[in-house]
Amino acid sequence: MKINFKKTGLLVTAGLLTSASFAQNAKVGSIEGTTPLGSSSQYRTWSIGIGAGLLNQSNIFGFNRKGYDDLDHNLGYSAYIKKQISPSFGFKASYLGGKVGGAYKDGSASYETKTPWSAALSGEWTMANSNWRFFNSFIKPYFSVGLGVLNFEPTVTTGTTATTQESQSKLFVPADFGFKFAIAKGINLDLGYQLNWANQDFDGANTGTYKNDLFSYAHAGLEFALGNSSKPALNNSNPVATLVNDYNGKYDELKAQRDALEASNKALQSKVEALNADLQDDDGDGVANKFDKCPGTPAGSVVDGAGCPIKVKNETKVIEKVMVTEADRKTVDEAIKNLEFETSKSVIRPSSYGSLDKVAALLIDKNFSLKLAGHTDNTGSQQLNLRLSKERAEAVKAYLVSKGANASRIEATGYGPNQPIASNKTAEGRQQNRRVEFTLY
């Protein structure tokens, strides 16, 4: 009954730990310095472990049970060093020492086997790190199996006679399973249960139904990751968590760039709307709002270059026929040739002021009318080119009016790319198409 009670308790404990592990839903944490599909140099891959527990020849599964009924529970101790190959698999070299003993209930015989040392190489699998449902789980179930050499020295007592056999070193197979708890960065609490298949001489009796002896080791210990503490331990890392962390970081970076562009576009749109408002002529007097010092002028009023009404005396007007001479055309042609704007803007460069001043004087002196036609190449959108050609024509008109020309005698129109005079397929042709035409009449 004693053994059954212990078996039941261990099974219940294992079941509770398994339930807790599969209920674990830890959040994805920051995985500093690691990248998806990165090399193992981004992690700490070596670790050491120490442990202690109970050694006896029973096991919770009832495997390979021999005739010894009254089993001793002795102290065992262990240590290992492990190299992690991937988040879910590693190799470990382990040491196990202690002693195992037992007796018949009738007291006719007993044994005690000392195990000064053992050395084994095992492969260890960590299940939580291979399951996509877990992100750096706090509880990690694991199991390992390997092959090693066990040194043992059995002493058999029959009645009052004790016989100690020679120390032997034989092959044995350790199989370990349990749970590791991530209690700190790079530190795991290890709770495990190990079955060890040994040579049949292990308990000093090499006869019987079974060819091999089996003893168990229920243990608890600590595992410490070795290396730079700023790096995560590979045995506590989940590839899925690394991928998710990398995706979230890149998503946040792209989202920040998009938000910055949207804010910049809103500011630019606000400036464009303000410029459009300045270029509008709400009272229809031929002077843009930005330069109109007398807004709201009644329709049909004669205004000066500042948009203010001009008082005209009642007198007989003599209509003269306007004559445009070759000298006049030369003045206009020179202004067209010298006219330059800032790149992609409607701002006239100062180098163009001199020839424009001559056109303004000509309009004032001879009372000419002037048609300004703005044109662009086909680079960019239709809407943008139409607006730019109109704004450049208006800018020339505003300059001439600011020099005293009659605004009502100047017409400014934008045609965009719709009236090319050369091919837009060459840089030279596009340069010719970007122009403002002056027509005197």
Contacts in CASP RR format, 6 or more apart in sequence:
PFRMAT RR
TARGET T0000
AUTHOR 0000-0000-0000
METHOD contacts of the structure
MODEL  1
MKINFKKTGLLVTAGLLTSASFAQNAKVGSIEGTTPLGSSSQYRTWSIGI
GAGLLNQSNIFGFNRKGYDDLDHNLGYSAYIKKQISPSFGFKASYLGGKV
GGAYKDGSASYETKTPWSAALSGEWTMANSNWRFFNSFIKPYFSVGLGVL
NFEPTVTTGTTATTQESQSKLFVPADFGFKFAIAKGINLDLGYQLNWANQ
DFDGANTGTYKNDLFSYAHAGLEFALGNSSKPALNNSNPVATLVNDYNGK
YDELKAQRDALEASNKALQSKVEALNADLQDDDGDGVANKFDKCPGTPAG
SVVDGAGCPIKVKNETKVIEKVMVTEADRKTVDEAIKNLEFETSKSVIRP
SSYGSLDKVAALLIDKNFSLKLAGHTDNTGSQQLNLRLSKERAEAVKAYL
VSKGANASRIEATGYGPNQPIASNKTAEGRQQNRRVEFTLY
3 58 0 8 1.000
3 71 0 8 1.000
6 58 0 8 1.000
6 60 0 8 1.000
7 60 0 8 1.000
7 62 0 8 1.000
10 60 0 8 1.000
10 193 0 8 1.000
10 218 0 8 1.000
11 60 0 8 1.000
14 178 0 8 1.000
14 193 0 8 1.000
17 139 0 8 1.000
17 141 0 8 1.000
17 178 0 8 1.000
17 179 0 8 1.000
17 191 0 8 1.000
18 141 0 8 1.000
20 139 0 8 1.000
21 128 0 8 1.000
21 137 0 8 1.000
21 139 0 8 1.000
21 140 0 8 1.000
21 141 0 8 1.000
21 179 0 8 1.000
24 128 0 8 1.000
24 134 0 8 1.000
24 137 0 8 1.000
24 138 0 8 1.000
24 139 0 8 1.000
26 134 0 8 1.000
26 135 0 8 1.000
26 136 0 8 1.000
26 137 0 8 1.000
26 138 0 8 1.000
27 135 0 8 1.000
28 135 0 8 1.000
28 136 0 8 1.000
28 241 0 8 1.000
28 244 0 8 1.000
28 245 0 8 1.000
28 248 0 8 1.000
29 135 0 8 1.000
29 136 0 8 1.000
29 241 0 8 1.000
29 245 0 8 1.000
30 245 0 8 1.000
31 232 0 8 1.000
31 237 0 8 1.000
31 241 0 8 1.000
31 242 0 8 1.000
31 245 0 8 1.000
32 230 0 8 1.000
32 232 0 8 1.000
33 42 0 8 1.000
33 231 0 8 1.000
34 42 0 8 1.000
34 43 0 8 1.000
34 232 0 8 1.000
34 237 0 8 1.000
34 242 0 8 1.000
34 245 0 8 1.000
35 42 0 8 1.000
35 242 0 8 1.000
35 246 0 8 1.000
36 239 0 8 1.000
36 242 0 8 1.000
36 243 0 8 1.000
36 246 0 8 1.000
40 84 0 8 1.000
40 234 0 8 1.000
42 231 0 8 1.000
43 84 0 8 1.000
43 231 0 8 1.000
43 232 0 8 1.000
43 233 0 8 1.000
43 234 0 8 1.000
43 237 0 8 1.000
44 186 0 8 1.000
44 225 0 8 1.000
44 226 0 8 1.000
44 227 0 8 1.000
44 228 0 8 1.000
44 231 0 8 1.000
44 232 0 8 1.000
44 233 0 8 1.000
44 234 0 8 1.000
45 83 0 8 1.000
45 84 0 8 1.000
45 85 0 8 1.000
45 234 0 8 1.000
46 81 0 8 1.000
46 82 0 8 1.000
46 83 0 8 1.000
46 84 0 8 1.000
46 225 0 8 1.000
46 226 0 8 1.000
46 227 0 8 1.000
47 81 0 8 1.000
47 82 0 8 1.000
47 84 0 8 1.000
47 186 0 8 1.000
47 223 0 8 1.000
47 224 0 8 1.000
47 225 0 8 1.000
47 226 0 8 1.000
47 233 0 8 1.000
47 235 0 8 1.000
48 79 0 8 1.000
48 80 0 8 1.000
48 81 0 8 1.000
48 82 0 8 1.000
48 223 0 8 1.000
48 224 0 8 1.000
48 226 0 8 1.000
49 79 0 8 1.000
49 80 0 8 1.000
49 81 0 8 1.000
49 82 0 8 1.000
49 190 0 8 1.000
49 221 0 8 1.000
49 222 0 8 1.000
49 223 0 8 1.000
49 224 0 8 1.000
50 78 0 8 1.000
50 79 0 8 1.000
50 221 0 8 1.000
50 222 0 8 1.000
51 77 0 8 1.000
51 78 0 8 1.000
51 79 0 8 1.000
51 190 0 8 1.000
51 219 0 8 1.000
51 220 0 8 1.000
51 221 0 8 1.000
51 222 0 8 1.000
52 75 0 8 1.000
52 76 0 8 1.000
52 77 0 8 1.000
52 78 0 8 1.000
52 219 0 8 1.000
52 220 0 8 1.000
52 221 0 8 1.000
53 75 0 8 1.000
53 76 0 8 1.000
53 77 0 8 1.000
53 217 0 8 1.000
53 218 0 8 1.000
53 219 0 8 1.000
53 220 0 8 1.000
54 73 0 8 1.000
54 74 0 8 1.000
54 75 0 8 1.000
54 76 0 8 1.000
54 217 0 8 1.000
54 218 0 8 1.000
54 219 0 8 1.000
55 73 0 8 1.000
55 74 0 8 1.000
55 75 0 8 1.000
55 76 0 8 1.000
55 97 0 8 1.000
55 98 0 8 1.000
55 99 0 8 1.000
55 100 0 8 1.000
55 115 0 8 1.000
55 215 0 8 1.000
55 216 0 8 1.000
55 217 0 8 1.000
56 71 0 8 1.000
56 72 0 8 1.000
56 73 0 8 1.000
56 74 0 8 1.000
56 100 0 8 1.000
56 101 0 8 1.000
56 102 0 8 1.000
56 215 0 8 1.000
56 216 0 8 1.000
57 66 0 8 1.000
57 68 0 8 1.000
57 71 0 8 1.000
57 100 0 8 1.000
57 101 0 8 1.000
57 102 0 8 1.000
57 203 0 8 1.000
57 213 0 8 1.000
57 214 0 8 1.000
57 215 0 8 1.000
57 216 0 8 1.000
58 65 0 8 1.000
58 71 0 8 1.000
58 216 0 8 1.000
59 65 0 8 1.000
59 195 0 8 1.000
59 214 0 8 1.000
59 215 0 8 1.000
59 216 0 8 1.000
60 193 0 8 1.000
60 216 0 8 1.000
61 195 0 8 1.000
63 195 0 8 1.000
63 214 0 8 1.000
64 197 0 8 1.000
64 210 0 8 1.000
64 212 0 8 1.000
64 213 0 8 1.000
64 214 0 8 1.000
66 203 0 8 1.000
66 205 0 8 1.000
66 208 0 8 1.000
66 210 0 8 1.000
66 213 0 8 1.000
67 104 0 8 1.000
68 101 0 8 1.000
68 102 0 8 1.000
68 103 0 8 1.000
68 104 0 8 1.000
68 110 0 8 1.000
68 111 0 8 1.000
68 203 0 8 1.000
69 103 0 8 1.000
69 104 0 8 1.000
69 105 0 8 1.000
70 102 0 8 1.000
70 103 0 8 1.000
70 104 0 8 1.000
70 105 0 8 1.000
70 107 0 8 1.000
71 101 0 8 1.000
71 102 0 8 1.000
72 100 0 8 1.000
72 101 0 8 1.000
72 102 0 8 1.000
72 103 0 8 1.000
72 112 0 8 1.000
74 98 0 8 1.000
74 99 0 8 1.000
74 100 0 8 1.000
74 101 0 8 1.000
75 98 0 8 1.000
76 96 0 8 1.000
76 97 0 8 1.000
76 98 0 8 1.000
76 99 0 8 1.000
76 217 0 8 1.000
76 219 0 8 1.000
77 96 0 8 1.000
77 97 0 8 1.000
77 98 0 8 1.000
78 94 0 8 1.000
78 95 0 8 1.000
78 96 0 8 1.000
78 97 0 8 1.000
78 217 0 8 1.000
78 219 0 8 1.000
79 94 0 8 1.000
79 95 0 8 1.000
80 92 0 8 1.000
80 93 0 8 1.000
80 94 0 8 1.000
80 95 0 8 1.000
81 92 0 8 1.000
81 93 0 8 1.000
82 90 0 8 1.000
82 91 0 8 1.000
82 92 0 8 1.000
82 93 0 8 1.000
82 124 0 8 1.000
82 223 0 8 1.000
82 235 0 8 1.000
83 90 0 8 1.000
83 91 0 8 1.000
83 92 0 8 1.000
84 90 0 8 1.000
84 233 0 8 1.000
84 234 0 8 1.000
84 235 0 8 1.000
85 91 0 8 1.000
86 234 0 8 1.000
87 126 0 8 1.000
87 129 0 8 1.000
87 130 0 8 1.000
87 234 0 8 1.000
87 235 0 8 1.000
87 237 0 8 1.000
87 238 0 8 1.000
87 239 0 8 1.000
88 125 0 8 1.000
88 126 0 8 1.000
88 127 0 8 1.000
88 129 0 8 1.000
88 130 0 8 1.000
89 123 0 8 1.000
89 124 0 8 1.000
89 125 0 8 1.000
89 126 0 8 1.000
90 123 0 8 1.000
90 124 0 8 1.000
90 125 0 8 1.000
90 235 0 8 1.000
91 121 0 8 1.000
91 122 0 8 1.000
91 123 0 8 1.000
91 124 0 8 1.000
92 121 0 8 1.000
92 122 0 8 1.000
92 123 0 8 1.000
92 124 0 8 1.000
92 144 0 8 1.000
93 119 0 8 1.000
93 120 0 8 1.000
93 121 0 8 1.000
94 118 0 8 1.000
94 119 0 8 1.000
94 120 0 8 1.000
94 121 0 8 1.000
94 122 0 8 1.000
94 174 0 8 1.000
95 117 0 8 1.000
95 118 0 8 1.000
95 119 0 8 1.000
96 115 0 8 1.000
96 117 0 8 1.000
96 118 0 8 1.000
96 120 0 8 1.000
96 150 0 8 1.000
96 174 0 8 1.000
96 194 0 8 1.000
96 196 0 8 1.000
96 217 0 8 1.000
97 115 0 8 1.000
97 116 0 8 1.000
97 117 0 8 1.000
97 118 0 8 1.000
98 114 0 8 1.000
98 115 0 8 1.000
98 116 0 8 1.000
99 112 0 8 1.000
99 113 0 8 1.000
99 114 0 8 1.000
99 115 0 8 1.000
100 112 0 8 1.000
100 113 0 8 1.000
100 115 0 8 1.000
100 202 0 8 1.000
100 203 0 8 1.000
100 215 0 8 1.000
101 110 0 8 1.000
101 111 0 8 1.000
101 112 0 8 1.000
101 113 0 8 1.000
101 203 0 8 1.000
102 110 0 8 1.000
102 111 0 8 1.000
102 112 0 8 1.000
103 109 0 8 1.000
103 110 0 8 1.000
103 111 0 8 1.000
104 110 0 8 1.000
107 159 0 8 1.000
108 158 0 8 1.000
108 159 0 8 1.000
109 156 0 8 1.000
109 157 0 8 1.000
109 158 0 8 1.000
109 159 0 8 1.000
110 156 0 8 1.000
110 157 0 8 1.000
111 154 0 8 1.000
111 155 0 8 1.000
111 156 0 8 1.000
111 157 0 8 1.000
111 203 0 8 1.000
111 204 0 8 1.000
111 205 0 8 1.000
112 154 0 8 1.000
112 155 0 8 1.000
112 157 0 8 1.000
113 152 0 8 1.000
113 153 0 8 1.000
113 154 0 8 1.000
113 155 0 8 1.000
113 202 0 8 1.000
113 203 0 8 1.000
113 204 0 8 1.000
114 152 0 8 1.000
114 153 0 8 1.000
114 154 0 8 1.000
114 155 0 8 1.000
115 150 0 8 1.000
115 151 0 8 1.000
115 152 0 8 1.000
116 151 0 8 1.000
116 153 0 8 1.000
116 167 0 8 1.000
117 151 0 8 1.000
118 148 0 8 1.000
118 149 0 8 1.000
118 150 0 8 1.000
118 151 0 8 1.000
118 172 0 8 1.000
118 174 0 8 1.000
119 148 0 8 1.000
119 149 0 8 1.000
120 146 0 8 1.000
120 147 0 8 1.000
120 148 0 8 1.000
120 149 0 8 1.000
120 172 0 8 1.000
120 174 0 8 1.000
121 146 0 8 1.000
121 147 0 8 1.000
121 148 0 8 1.000
122 144 0 8 1.000
122 145 0 8 1.000
122 146 0 8 1.000
122 147 0 8 1.000
122 174 0 8 1.000
122 176 0 8 1.000
123 144 0 8 1.000
123 145 0 8 1.000
123 146 0 8 1.000
124 142 0 8 1.000
124 143 0 8 1.000
124 144 0 8 1.000
124 176 0 8 1.000
125 142 0 8 1.000
125 143 0 8 1.000
125 144 0 8 1.000
126 140 0 8 1.000
126 141 0 8 1.000
126 142 0 8 1.000
126 180 0 8 1.000
126 235 0 8 1.000
127 140 0 8 1.000
127 141 0 8 1.000
127 142 0 8 1.000
127 143 0 8 1.000
128 134 0 8 1.000
128 137 0 8 1.000
128 139 0 8 1.000
128 140 0 8 1.000
128 141 0 8 1.000
128 238 0 8 1.000
129 137 0 8 1.000
129 140 0 8 1.000
129 235 0 8 1.000
129 236 0 8 1.000
129 237 0 8 1.000
129 238 0 8 1.000
129 239 0 8 1.000
132 240 0 8 1.000
134 238 0 8 1.000
135 238 0 8 1.000
135 240 0 8 1.000
135 241 0 8 1.000
135 244 0 8 1.000
136 182 0 8 1.000
136 236 0 8 1.000
136 237 0 8 1.000
136 238 0 8 1.000
136 241 0 8 1.000
137 182 0 8 1.000
137 238 0 8 1.000
138 181 0 8 1.000
138 182 0 8 1.000
139 179 0 8 1.000
139 180 0 8 1.000
139 181 0 8 1.000
140 179 0 8 1.000
140 180 0 8 1.000
140 181 0 8 1.000
140 182 0 8 1.000
140 188 0 8 1.000
140 236 0 8 1.000
141 177 0 8 1.000
141 178 0 8 1.000
141 179 0 8 1.000
142 177 0 8 1.000
142 178 0 8 1.000
142 179 0 8 1.000
142 180 0 8 1.000
143 175 0 8 1.000
143 176 0 8 1.000
143 177 0 8 1.000
143 178 0 8 1.000
144 174 0 8 1.000
144 175 0 8 1.000
144 176 0 8 1.000
144 177 0 8 1.000
145 173 0 8 1.000
145 174 0 8 1.000
145 175 0 8 1.000
145 176 0 8 1.000
146 173 0 8 1.000
146 174 0 8 1.000
146 175 0 8 1.000
147 171 0 8 1.000
147 172 0 8 1.000
147 173 0 8 1.000
148 171 0 8 1.000
148 172 0 8 1.000
148 173 0 8 1.000
148 174 0 8 1.000
149 169 0 8 1.000
149 170 0 8 1.000
149 171 0 8 1.000
149 172 0 8 1.000
150 169 0 8 1.000
150 170 0 8 1.000
150 171 0 8 1.000
150 172 0 8 1.000
150 196 0 8 1.000
150 198 0 8 1.000
150 199 0 8 1.000
150 202 0 8 1.000
151 167 0 8 1.000
151 168 0 8 1.000
151 169 0 8 1.000
152 167 0 8 1.000
152 168 0 8 1.000
152 170 0 8 1.000
152 198 0 8 1.000
152 201 0 8 1.000
152 202 0 8 1.000
153 164 0 8 1.000
153 165 0 8 1.000
153 166 0 8 1.000
153 167 0 8 1.000
153 168 0 8 1.000
154 164 0 8 1.000
154 165 0 8 1.000
154 201 0 8 1.000
154 202 0 8 1.000
154 203 0 8 1.000
154 204 0 8 1.000
155 162 0 8 1.000
155 163 0 8 1.000
155 164 0 8 1.000
155 165 0 8 1.000
156 162 0 8 1.000
156 163 0 8 1.000
156 165 0 8 1.000
156 203 0 8 1.000
156 204 0 8 1.000
156 205 0 8 1.000
157 163 0 8 1.000
165 201 0 8 1.000
165 204 0 8 1.000
168 199 0 8 1.000
168 201 0 8 1.000
170 198 0 8 1.000
170 199 0 8 1.000
170 201 0 8 1.000
170 202 0 8 1.000
171 199 0 8 1.000
172 196 0 8 1.000
172 197 0 8 1.000
172 198 0 8 1.000
172 199 0 8 1.000
173 196 0 8 1.000
173 197 0 8 1.000
174 194 0 8 1.000
174 195 0 8 1.000
174 196 0 8 1.000
175 194 0 8 1.000
175 195 0 8 1.000
175 196 0 8 1.000
175 197 0 8 1.000
176 192 0 8 1.000
176 193 0 8 1.000
176 194 0 8 1.000
176 195 0 8 1.000
177 192 0 8 1.000
177 193 0 8 1.000
177 194 0 8 1.000
178 190 0 8 1.000
178 191 0 8 1.000
178 192 0 8 1.000
178 193 0 8 1.000
179 190 0 8 1.000
179 191 0 8 1.000
179 192 0 8 1.000
180 188 0 8 1.000
180 189 0 8 1.000
180 190 0 8 1.000
180 191 0 8 1.000
180 223 0 8 1.000
181 188 0 8 1.000
181 189 0 8 1.000
181 191 0 8 1.000
182 188 0 8 1.000
182 236 0 8 1.000
183 189 0 8 1.000
185 229 0 8 1.000
185 232 0 8 1.000
185 233 0 8 1.000
186 224 0 8 1.000
186 225 0 8 1.000
186 229 0 8 1.000
186 232 0 8 1.000
186 233 0 8 1.000
186 236 0 8 1.000
187 222 0 8 1.000
187 223 0 8 1.000
187 224 0 8 1.000
187 225 0 8 1.000
188 222 0 8 1.000
188 223 0 8 1.000
188 235 0 8 1.000
188 236 0 8 1.000
189 220 0 8 1.000
189 221 0 8 1.000
189 222 0 8 1.000
189 223 0 8 1.000
190 219 0 8 1.000
190 220 0 8 1.000
190 221 0 8 1.000
190 222 0 8 1.000
190 223 0 8 1.000
191 219 0 8 1.000
191 220 0 8 1.000
191 221 0 8 1.000
192 218 0 8 1.000
192 219 0 8 1.000
192 220 0 8 1.000
193 216 0 8 1.000
193 217 0 8 1.000
193 218 0 8 1.000
193 219 0 8 1.000
194 216 0 8 1.000
194 217 0 8 1.000
194 218 0 8 1.000
194 219 0 8 1.000
195 214 0 8 1.000
195 216 0 8 1.000
196 214 0 8 1.000
196 215 0 8 1.000
196 216 0 8 1.000
196 217 0 8 1.000
197 212 0 8 1.000
197 213 0 8 1.000
197 214 0 8 1.000
198 212 0 8 1.000
198 213 0 8 1.000
198 214 0 8 1.000
198 215 0 8 1.000
199 212 0 8 1.000
199 213 0 8 1.000
200 206 0 8 1.000
200 210 0 8 1.000
200 211 0 8 1.000
200 212 0 8 1.000
200 213 0 8 1.000
201 213 0 8 1.000
202 213 0 8 1.000
202 215 0 8 1.000
203 213 0 8 1.000
223 235 0 8 1.000
225 233 0 8 1.000
225 235 0 8 1.000
225 236 0 8 1.000
275 391 0 8 1.000
276 387 0 8 1.000
277 289 0 8 1.000
278 288 0 8 1.000
278 289 0 8 1.000
278 290 0 8 1.000
279 288 0 8 1.000
279 289 0 8 1.000
279 290 0 8 1.000
279 390 0 8 1.000
279 391 0 8 1.000
279 394 0 8 1.000
280 288 0 8 1.000
280 289 0 8 1.000
281 287 0 8 1.000
281 288 0 8 1.000
281 289 0 8 1.000
281 292 0 8 1.000
282 289 0 8 1.000
282 295 0 8 1.000
282 296 0 8 1.000
283 292 0 8 1.000
283 295 0 8 1.000
283 296 0 8 1.000
283 297 0 8 1.000
283 298 0 8 1.000
283 299 0 8 1.000
284 297 0 8 1.000
284 299 0 8 1.000
285 292 0 8 1.000
285 296 0 8 1.000
285 297 0 8 1.000
285 300 0 8 1.000
285 301 0 8 1.000
285 303 0 8 1.000
285 307 0 8 1.000
285 407 0 8 1.000
285 408 0 8 1.000
286 303 0 8 1.000
286 307 0 8 1.000
286 397 0 8 1.000
286 407 0 8 1.000
286 408 0 8 1.000
286 410 0 8 1.000
287 303 0 8 1.000
287 305 0 8 1.000
287 306 0 8 1.000
287 307 0 8 1.000
287 398 0 8 1.000
287 401 0 8 1.000
287 407 0 8 1.000
288 394 0 8 1.000
288 398 0 8 1.000
289 295 0 8 1.000
290 398 0 8 1.000
291 305 0 8 1.000
291 306 0 8 1.000
291 307 0 8 1.000
291 398 0 8 1.000
291 401 0 8 1.000
291 402 0 8 1.000
292 306 0 8 1.000
292 307 0 8 1.000
293 306 0 8 1.000
293 307 0 8 1.000
293 308 0 8 1.000
294 303 0 8 1.000
294 306 0 8 1.000
294 307 0 8 1.000
294 308 0 8 1.000
294 309 0 8 1.000
297 303 0 8 1.000
297 307 0 8 1.000
297 308 0 8 1.000
297 309 0 8 1.000
298 309 0 8 1.000
301 309 0 8 1.000
302 309 0 8 1.000
302 310 0 8 1.000
302 312 0 8 1.000
302 408 0 8 1.000
303 309 0 8 1.000
303 310 0 8 1.000
303 407 0 8 1.000
303 408 0 8 1.000
304 310 0 8 1.000
304 404 0 8 1.000
304 406 0 8 1.000
304 407 0 8 1.000
305 401 0 8 1.000
305 402 0 8 1.000
305 404 0 8 1.000
305 405 0 8 1.000
305 406 0 8 1.000
305 407 0 8 1.000
306 401 0 8 1.000
307 407 0 8 1.000
322 366 0 8 1.000
322 367 0 8 1.000
322 368 0 8 1.000
322 369 0 8 1.000
322 441 0 8 1.000
324 368 0 8 1.000
324 440 0 8 1.000
324 441 0 8 1.000
328 362 0 8 1.000
328 366 0 8 1.000
328 368 0 8 1.000
328 440 0 8 1.000
329 440 0 8 1.000
331 355 0 8 1.000
331 358 0 8 1.000
331 359 0 8 1.000
331 362 0 8 1.000
332 359 0 8 1.000
332 362 0 8 1.000
332 438 0 8 1.000
332 440 0 8 1.000
334 355 0 8 1.000
334 358 0 8 1.000
335 352 0 8 1.000
335 355 0 8 1.000
335 356 0 8 1.000
335 358 0 8 1.000
335 359 0 8 1.000
335 438 0 8 1.000
336 435 0 8 1.000
336 436 0 8 1.000
336 437 0 8 1.000
336 438 0 8 1.000
337 355 0 8 1.000
338 351 0 8 1.000
338 352 0 8 1.000
338 354 0 8 1.000
338 355 0 8 1.000
339 348 0 8 1.000
339 352 0 8 1.000
339 355 0 8 1.000
339 356 0 8 1.000
339 396 0 8 1.000
339 435 0 8 1.000
339 436 0 8 1.000
340 348 0 8 1.000
340 349 0 8 1.000
340 351 0 8 1.000
340 352 0 8 1.000
341 347 0 8 1.000
341 348 0 8 1.000
341 349 0 8 1.000
341 392 0 8 1.000
341 395 0 8 1.000
342 349 0 8 1.000
344 388 0 8 1.000
346 388 0 8 1.000
346 391 0 8 1.000
346 392 0 8 1.000
346 394 0 8 1.000
346 395 0 8 1.000
347 395 0 8 1.000
348 356 0 8 1.000
348 395 0 8 1.000
348 396 0 8 1.000
348 399 0 8 1.000
353 399 0 8 1.000
356 396 0 8 1.000
356 399 0 8 1.000
356 400 0 8 1.000
356 403 0 8 1.000
357 403 0 8 1.000
359 370 0 8 1.000
359 400 0 8 1.000
359 438 0 8 1.000
360 399 0 8 1.000
360 400 0 8 1.000
360 403 0 8 1.000
360 404 0 8 1.000
360 405 0 8 1.000
361 403 0 8 1.000
362 368 0 8 1.000
362 440 0 8 1.000
363 370 0 8 1.000
363 400 0 8 1.000
363 405 0 8 1.000
363 406 0 8 1.000
363 409 0 8 1.000
363 410 0 8 1.000
364 404 0 8 1.000
364 405 0 8 1.000
364 406 0 8 1.000
367 406 0 8 1.000
367 409 0 8 1.000
368 409 0 8 1.000
368 440 0 8 1.000
368 441 0 8 1.000
369 409 0 8 1.000
369 410 0 8 1.000
369 411 0 8 1.000
369 440 0 8 1.000
369 441 0 8 1.000
370 400 0 8 1.000
370 405 0 8 1.000
370 409 0 8 1.000
370 410 0 8 1.000
370 411 0 8 1.000
370 438 0 8 1.000
370 439 0 8 1.000
370 440 0 8 1.000
370 441 0 8 1.000
371 410 0 8 1.000
371 411 0 8 1.000
371 413 0 8 1.000
371 437 0 8 1.000
371 438 0 8 1.000
371 439 0 8 1.000
371 441 0 8 1.000
372 393 0 8 1.000
372 396 0 8 1.000
372 397 0 8 1.000
372 410 0 8 1.000
372 411 0 8 1.000
372 412 0 8 1.000
372 413 0 8 1.000
372 436 0 8 1.000
372 437 0 8 1.000
372 438 0 8 1.000
373 393 0 8 1.000
373 413 0 8 1.000
373 414 0 8 1.000
373 415 0 8 1.000
373 419 0 8 1.000
373 436 0 8 1.000
373 437 0 8 1.000
373 439 0 8 1.000
374 389 0 8 1.000
374 390 0 8 1.000
374 392 0 8 1.000
374 393 0 8 1.000
374 413 0 8 1.000
374 414 0 8 1.000
374 415 0 8 1.000
374 416 0 8 1.000
374 435 0 8 1.000
374 436 0 8 1.000
374 437 0 8 1.000
375 389 0 8 1.000
375 414 0 8 1.000
375 415 0 8 1.000
375 416 0 8 1.000
375 417 0 8 1.000
375 419 0 8 1.000
375 420 0 8 1.000
375 421 0 8 1.000
375 433 0 8 1.000
375 434 0 8 1.000
375 435 0 8 1.000
375 436 0 8 1.000
375 437 0 8 1.000
376 385 0 8 1.000
376 388 0 8 1.000
376 389 0 8 1.000
376 416 0 8 1.000
376 417 0 8 1.000
376 433 0 8 1.000
376 434 0 8 1.000
377 385 0 8 1.000
377 417 0 8 1.000
377 420 0 8 1.000
377 424 0 8 1.000
377 429 0 8 1.000
377 430 0 8 1.000
377 431 0 8 1.000
377 433 0 8 1.000
377 434 0 8 1.000
378 385 0 8 1.000
378 417 0 8 1.000
378 420 0 8 1.000
378 424 0 8 1.000
378 430 0 8 1.000
378 433 0 8 1.000
379 385 0 8 1.000
379 424 0 8 1.000
379 430 0 8 1.000
382 416 0 8 1.000
382 417 0 8 1.000
385 416 0 8 1.000
385 417 0 8 1.000
386 414 0 8 1.000
386 415 0 8 1.000
386 416 0 8 1.000
388 416 0 8 1.000
389 414 0 8 1.000
389 415 0 8 1.000
389 416 0 8 1.000
390 412 0 8 1.000
390 413 0 8 1.000
390 414 0 8 1.000
390 416 0 8 1.000
392 414 0 8 1.000
392 436 0 8 1.000
393 412 0 8 1.000
393 413 0 8 1.000
393 414 0 8 1.000
393 436 0 8 1.000
394 412 0 8 1.000
396 412 0 8 1.000
396 436 0 8 1.000
397 407 0 8 1.000
397 410 0 8 1.000
397 412 0 8 1.000
400 410 0 8 1.000
401 407 0 8 1.000
401 410 0 8 1.000
417 424 0 8 1.000
417 433 0 8 1.000
420 433 0 8 1.000
421 432 0 8 1.000
421 433 0 8 1.000
421 435 0 8 1.000
422 428 0 8 1.000
422 429 0 8 1.000
422 430 0 8 1.000
422 432 0 8 1.000
422 433 0 8 1.000
423 429 0 8 1.000
424 430 0 8 1.000
424 433 0 8 1.000
END
